[in-house]
Amino acid sequence: MISLTQKYELLTKLPLLQGISGKELAHIESVIGMEVNEVPPMSRPLIRQNDPCTHLIFLTTGKMIRQYKSDDGLYQTKSILQGPTILEPHNLYGLNCRFRCSYTPLQDVSFITVRKRDVMQHLMKAEIFRINYFNMLSAIIHKKEAQLQPVQGLTVRQKITSLLQRLFTDCSGQVEIAIKMTDLANYIGETRLNTSRALNQLEEENIIELKRSLIIVPEMDKLRMKSEE
């Protein structure tokens, strides 16, 4: 059980709560609790893709495996989410309030959940929370808009690295995408042969690792850096 001082220190480090005053935080904590829950590593997802998003969930410490399966079923992605962070805050509101990904604890994790009603009635009354929340939503929208911008004259290699960057916009470490070579070629509008050649070149440069129907990027930051050169 963490002390009150430790809890406040933890809360003020969380996204959306950074910069909030001690007085406001103490009031919010007294009204809605914001208890820290602990979960051990699991073999099955704690949250599944398409589960209803009814709470604002703060991952305070630990790592979770984040997995996504495309609607057409042709590819799956896998990445690691490190606390402190928030699980899909943009899906708490809107027309389809469901989680886009599945989340499985990779190690001991702790998290705080806040009901949607309490977010509206209490958290939103804190100005710094509103500003942080709107800034986060704006950043997500801007990234989505950038992904939709048409880019002409890309090489096959650039098309592959561009696709990977769009799929893993907020990742810096290792990520994986399970996809057949033919499906990847169709996605980027290239032949299977040209796609295979570009992938092999990326592997020779130690930017990716190839396995059967699986592409592993050991370091997304390295891929981004090489793409900018």
Buried (B, 14 or more C-beta within 10 A) or exposed (E): EEEEEEBBEBBBEBBBBEEBEEEBBEBBBEEBEBEBEEBEBBEEBBBBBEBEBEBBBBBBBBBBBBBBBBEEEBBBBBBBBBBBBBBBBBBBEEEEBBBBBBBBBBEEBBBBBBEBEBBEEBBEEBEBBEEBBEEBEEEBEEEEEEEEEEEEEBEBBBBBBBBBBEBBEEBBBBBBBBBBBEBBBBBBEBEBEBBBBBBEBBBEEEBBBBEEBBBBBEBBEBBBEBBEE
